[in-house]
Amino acid sequence: MPYTLEVVEELKVLSLFNLDTSQEGIKVHSTASSEAIKATERLFNKGLISQPDGGYLTSLGRTASEHAQDLLRILNVSG
């Protein structure tokens, strides 16, 4: 399965969540890029976040966000 621009945008949104607490969500404002707004809506439709404009991670969303953020850390290690 190839990475599409839509998937990359969804990964960007998932990387915004603070995984140190479940009490902190995000809000994607109407002034955000249209790509970010659409990605957030898709994550909501997939059941990964609690609101179409952000909110909190669901259980599945937390797992996805953990994996997304781990992947970023791995790829950003300078070798």
Beta strands, then each sheet from edge to edge (+ up, - down):
strand 1: 26-27
strand 2: 49-51
strand 3: 54-57
sheet 1: 1+ 3- 2+
end
